[in-house]
Amino acid sequence: MKRVKNILKNLFICLISAIFILLAEGCSKDANRDLTPKAQDQNLCALKVGLFFLNYSLDPKDYFNGWILVRIGAGETLLTLDDAGKLQKNLVSGYKVVDDKTYELTLRDDIAFSDGTTLDAAMVKRNLERIFTLSPRAAQYFDPEKIVADNTAHTVTIHTKKAVPEIFYNLCEPLFAVIKLDKENETKTVDIPITTGPYQVTEFVPNERISVKPNLHYRKQSFGVKEIDFYYIPDAQSRLIALKAGDLDIINTVDYSDLQLLKQDKNMQVLTGPGPRTNVIYLNHQNEFLKDKTLRQAISLGVNRENIVKLTGGTIAKGVISYHFDFGKKVNAQKFDPKYSAALLDKAGFIDTNHDGIREMYGKNIELTYRLKADHGSADSFIIAQCVKEDLKNIGILVNLVPSENLSALMASSDFDLCSANDSALPTGDSGYFLTSRYHSGGEANFGHYENAEIDKLLNALNLTFDLDKRTALTQEIANTLNDDVAALYISYPELNTVCGSKVKNMHLYTFDYYLIDDKVGINDTAIANK
């Protein structure tokens, strides 16, 4: 069976390579001999991008597909985040808290969709109501009592059922990207969304590719690219091969070892920087062994995070949120101390009585199932899992690695003891939504069934606090409490990366990785001249 899987994998890679060879031939000088000058110019002014994530739809209401719409430079949200995680006005000229349950946004008057129609308050209201009706994810961010649109005043007022201090941050989530809706049927899935960003979608083949061209009604009229084609290539090595062959111009999420080699290539532009993501190993607190805090502490002390970072890059995690952001500072780090780990286990009576190399608890070998899957277009999760397996073996704990195709379903059903994730711990620039969903005893994404009365109390306070400094202090206290209780294993803060060929100019690496293509991306004149 393994041999068959390898054969199929190789055939898939060969097929992808063949497609890109054909693309390359179609874009070569020889292939251009029969093209008109206009066609040649369009080809030279086009870019090709490899995406690690593409799905069945570009409709923001579906899954995380709004992230794709924003990444390709088509979709926009009312507010955006800068690289420090601060709010920026985008489709709005202002926003304010009217009271604890009332929030007002004033729209700009110069925003148009790619078909030339003006964005008004009524359309924003319809977008928001549609998302809350059709998306199961929407309720994670806030629960609206009603939404009021005033086209004359250009305002949208959101009335919520309870206080939502981070509501404006949450509106940065691409789930809330604004599209033009059908007047007759708002529940209909939008095949080719009409959007307000610098680019408009011209073609979409689900699970395969997207083409965009400049939105001529965009508020800034400066485009250095006449067309951008995006291809779904989930395998990191296949994206890298295509980039090196010149069949792609932009890729991201390159594995650490390959990135070091690319930095030495003068024809490549390698952009790296910190992001809000954390490589984390979730623990199932219903597991008979992991219920024990001493065992969790020993496991955390037994994991060599420094060694993992040497293999995967990034920095050692101190807690749930990266210390590159204020929320993640003043947090006491989880340490590596295998001798102390062994001493804790010995003192607790978790010893190897039958000398098979595995410690026992309640008369049973301490054996854990570790579910894993490639995550976020990277091989890091497999490297982390293998390192953890070896580290815990050294302290007498057996870990069985189980590759899992549908890890999300297994997590949702709590069918795991350990599992890896590459989580954006500040997905909207604020800590409230993520921490509540993962660690509150009633959190909808608390798949490990973690319960801690102190954490619930702190999270409840956080969700009623509007002052940013107080929110930061509460978040830091929550992070330290999670560390003390070993709620999960925080491994590393991976660096984000984007790699471009020499043809690309003005590429920016955004801290929040649902941003990728913007109106500044262009093509080097020298690259065109050399053609």
N, C-alpha and C positions, 0 to 999 in steps of 0.2 A: 504493500500500500504506500509506504514512504517513497519507494522508487517511482511509483506512478505519479505521486504528487510532485516529485522533483521534475519528472518529465513534463508534466503539464505546466509547471512554473516556468521551465526553460522555453517551452513553446510560446507561452504568453509573452515572455521577454523578447523572444525572437520576433513575434508578431508586432509588438510595439516598436522595436528597432526598425523593422521593415517599413512600417508606416512613416517613421521619421526620415528614413532614407529617401522614400518617395517624395516626402515634403521638401527635403533638402535639394533633391534633383530638380523639383519644380521651381525652386527658388534660386538655382545656380545660374551662372552667367550663360552657360550653354542653353539652358532651358529658356532663358529670357530672349534668345535671339529672334524669336518669332513674335515676341510681344510688342505691342505699341509702346511708345515712350511713356504714355500716361499709365499703362499697366505696370511698366517697369518702375515708375516713380512710386506707385502705390505699394508695390512689393517692398521697395527699399524703405518706405516709411511705415512699415508694419512691424509689430513685435509679436513674439510667441512666448507664452508663459506656461510653465508646467505647474499644475495644481495637485496637491496631495489629497484634497477633498473636493469632490463634486458629487452631486446627488441627482435625484429624480425631478427636481423642481427648482425654480428660482423665486418662488412665491415665499415672502417672509413668513407667512402663516405656517409653513411646513417645516418641521424639525428645526435644524440650525441652518436652513438654506438661505436665510437672510444674510448670514455671514458671507456666503459666496457672492451675493448680489452687491454687498458693500466692498468686498475685496477687489472685484473687477472694475470698480470705479463708477458703477451705475447707480446703486442704491445709496440713499442718504438718510440719516436720522435728524431729528429736530435739533439735538445738541450733539456735540462730539467731545472726545477727550484728547488733550495734548499728551505729549510723551511723559509728562510728570503726573498724569492722571487728573488734571484739572479740567473743569468744565469749560467748553468753548461754544459760543453761539454759532449756529450753522444755518438752519432754515428759520431761526427766530431772531428777533432783534432784542428781546428781553424775556425774562422769566422771574417769577417771584412767588414766595409763600404768602398766601392771603391769610390763612390760619392753618392749624395743625392738620386739617383735612381738606384744604382747598388750595389748588396750585394753578397759577395762571401763566400761560405762554403767549407772547405777542409775536405774530409771524412777520417776517420780512415781506415787503411788497414787490420784490424783484425776483421772485422764485417762479420758474416755469418748468413744466414737464417737457420731456423731449419732443412731444408733439406740438409744443407751443402754447398749450393751455396753462393758465395761471393757477398756482397752488393757492387755495383759500382755506379758511378755517373749517368750513363744512367738510372738505375732503380729508383734512387731518382727523377730524372727529370720526368720520366714517372708517378711516384706516384703523384707528385705535379700537373702536367698537368691534370691528371685524376680527382683529387679532384676539381680543378677549373672548369673542364668541367661538372662534375656531381653533385657537392654539392652546394645547394643554400646558404649555410653558408659561403663558402670560401671567397666570395667577401667582407665580413665584415672585413677581416683581411688585405688583400692587393689585388691589381689588377695588375697582372704581364703583362708586355709587351711581354717578352719572357724569356725562361729559357734555359740556355746553360749548357751542360754536357761535361766534359773533363775527360775521363776515364784514360788517361795517367797521368794527373796532379792530379787526384782524386778530382776535384773541380766541384761544381755546382754554377753557377752564375745566380742570379735572377735580371732581369731588370724590374723595375716597372714603371707604367705610371705617378706616382707622388711620392713624398717623403714619406717614411714609416719609421719614426725613431724607432718604436718599432717592426720592422719586425722579429728580432731574438727572441724576447719574444713571438710573435704570433706563431712562428713555434713550440713552446712548446705545443700548443693546440693539444689534441689527434686526432683531425680531420686530422692532418698531420702525424699520425703514419704511418711508412713505412711497406708495405707488399710486398710480391713477387707477381708480376702480370703475368697473362696469356699472352703469346706472341701473341695469335690470337685475343683475344677479351677483351680489357681493360675496356669496359663498363659493362661487366658481373659482377654481384654481387658475391663476393668471399664467399663461404659457410664456409669453414674452412681455415682462413687466415694462410699463412706461414709467420712467423715473426722472429724478431731478439732478443726478450727478453729472460729472464732466463727460461721461460716456453713456451711450445707449446700446442696449442689446439688439443685435441684428439677426442673430441665429443662435439657437440652443438645441443641442442634441443631448437629451438626458443621459447622465452617467458617462458622457464622452467629451464634449467640447462646447465652448461658447465663443462667439465672435461679437466684438463691440466696435463702434465707430464714434467719433466725437458727437456730442450732443450740441447741435448748433444753437440751441436755445439756452445753453448754460450761461450763468451770469458772468463768467470770465471767458473771454474769447481768445484763448492762447493755447494752441494744441501743437505739439511736436510729433504726434503720432496719428496717422490716418486710419489705422486699424490695429486692433490687438486681438489675437487668437489665444484662447486658453484651452489646454488639454489636460484631461484627467489622467494622471500617472501616479498611482498610489505608492509604487515601489521607489524608494529613495535612490537606489543604484540606477534604475532606468532613467530617472530624471537627470541624474548626473551625467550619464553616458550621452544623453541627448544634448545637454548643454555643451559638453566638450566637443561634440561633433558639429556644433553650430546650428543644430536643429531647433534649439530653444535659446531664448535670449535671457530669460529670468526664471530662476527656481528659488525655492526656500526650503527650510527645514532639512538642511544637509547634515548627515551624520558627522560627528566631531572629528573622527580620524580623516575623513575625506576633506573636511574643511581646512585642516592644517596644510594639506597638500595644495589646495586651491589658492591659499594665501600666497604661495610661492609662484603662482602662475601670473605673469605680467599681463596676460590677456583677460584676466578675470577681475572683477570688482567684488570684493568680499565685504559685506556689511554685517557686523555683529553688534549686539547690545543686550542689556538686561530687559527682561519682560516681567509680567505679573504671574508667570507660571511656576508651579511647584511640582516636582516629581514626588509623588506621595504613594505610600503603600497603605491601603485601608485594611483595617482589622475587623473581623466579624466578632462583635462582642457577645454574641450568643454561643460562640464556640466554647466547649466545656473547658478548654485550656486557657483561651484568651480572656475569659472572664476574670482570671486571676491577675491582679495588678502587678504582683512581683514578677510573674512570668513576662508580662508586657515590658516591664522595666528591663529585665535581663535581655530580652530580644533587642530592644532599642540600643542598649549598651554594647551588644554584640555585633552590630552592623557597622562596617568600616565605610563611612560616607566619603572620606577623603579618597579612598581607593576607587570608589565608583566615579567620583568627579574626574579623576585622572583619565578614566576611560571614556566618559561621556561629555566632559566639559562642564561649563557652568561653575557654580560655587556651592559650597556645602550649605544645606538648609539649616537654619536655626529654629524655624518654626513654620507655621502654616502659610504665612505671607512673606514674600521676599523682603529683606532688609533694605532693598533699593528704594522702597517706599516708606513713608512715615509710619504707616500702619504696622510695618514689620520690624520696626526698630525697638530697642529696649526689651528684647526677648532673650531669655536664657536658653542657650543652645542645648540640643540633645547631644550627648557625648559618646565617644567610642572608648570602652574600657572592658575588654573581654575578661580580664582577671576579676574585676569587681562583679561582672555579670555572672561568672561561674560561682563566685562566693555567695551571691544572692540566691542562686538556685540550690546550692548546697545547704545553706541555712534554712531554706524553705522545705528541705527534704525531697527536692526533685532531683533524684540521683539515679544513676544507671546501675540497677541491682543485678541485672543478668549479663552485664559486660558486653552488650551488643553495640555499644557506641551511642545509644539513645537514652536520654534521661526519661524517667517515668513520673507520672502524676496520677494519683488515684489507681495505681496498679496498671496503668496503660502507658505505652510509649507516647511521648509527646511528638505527634506527627501532624503536620499541617499541609493543607492543599493550597497551593499558590496558583490562582488563575491569572493568565497573562495574555496579552494581545498587543500587536504593534499599535502604537498610539501617536496621533498627531503627526503621521508621516515619518516617524523615526524608529530606529531599532533600539533606542535607549531602554525601553521597558524590558526587553529580553536580557540586556546586559545587567541591568539592575537586579532582575530576578535571579540570574545565575550567581551574581556576587552575594546576594542575600542567602541563597541556598548554601553556599560554601561557608560563609561567615557563621551561620547558625549551626551548621554541622560541627564546627569547631567548639561550640559550647554544648553540644549534645542534643540538638533539636533537629529532627528530620523534616525537611521541606520537599514536597513533591510538586514539581513544576508541571502545569497542565495548560498547554496552549488552547485558547478558546476563541472560536470564531465570533460568537455572539456574546461578548463579555457584558454588554449593557443589560441583556436579559438575565444573565447569571447574577449580576450585581443586584438588579431589581428584585430577584427572588431570594437574595442572600445566600446563594449557592457558592460560597467561597469561604476560605479562612483568611487568606491574604489575597490582595489583588492590586495591581499597579494602575496608576492614573497619572496623566500629565494635565493637571488642573490649572485653569486660570483662577487663582484665588482672589483676584480683584477684577472680575470680568467686566464690571462697569465703572471701575475706578473707586468703588466704595466697598467696604467689607461686609455690610449688613446682609445682603441677599445670600451670598455664598456661605458665610458662616452659619446662618440660620438654617439654610436648606441641608447642610451637611452634618451639623453637630447639635442642633436643638433636638430634644427627644421627640418632638413632633415634626421634625423637618422632612419634607417630601423626598429629599435625596439622601436621607440618613440610612443608607443601605446596610451599614454595619451595626445598626441598632444601638448606637452609642447613647448612653444616658448618664448625665451628671447634673445634679440639682443646681450646683453653683454655676455651671455653664448656662443652663436655662435661665437663671436669674440675670446673669450678665447680658445674655442675648436679648432678653426682654427689655432690659434697660437701654441697650444699644438701639433697639427698634423704636424707642420713644425719644431719642436724643437728637436734636437738630444742630447743636454746636459742634463744629468740626473738630476742634481740639479735644473736646470730651469724647467724641466718637473714636478718635485716634487712641486716647488713653484706655478706653474700654476695650478696644480691639487688642491692644497690647496685653492687657490683663487676661483676656480670653485666650490669646496665643500661649501665654505662660501656663495657664491652667490646663490647657490641652496637652502641653508638653509634660507637665507634672503627672498627669493621669495617663500618659501614653495613649491618647485617643487614636493616634495613627502614627506611622513612621514617616517623618518628613526627611527626604533624602537629599535633594539638590534643587537649586534654582537654575534651570537650563537657560542658556543664552539663546535669544532669537537670532536667526541669520537669514540673509537673502544674498544670492550670488547672481551677478549679471555679467554678460559678455561685454566686450568693449564697445559694442554698438549702442548700448544704453547710456543715457545721461540723466542726471537729476533724480536718481532713484533714492527714495528715503526709506529707512528702516523704522517703521512705527513700533512703539512700545506695545501697543494693543493690536494684536495680530489679526483682527478682522479688518484692519486697514492695510492696503497693499498698493494699488494703483491710484494715483491722484492726477490732477490736471497739470502737474509740473513734469511728469515723466516725459522724456523726449529721446531723440535719436541723435547721436553725434554726427556733425556735418562731415567729419573726417571719415567716418564709417561709410557714409553715402559716397563720398568722393572716391574712396578706394574701390568701390564697386564699378 
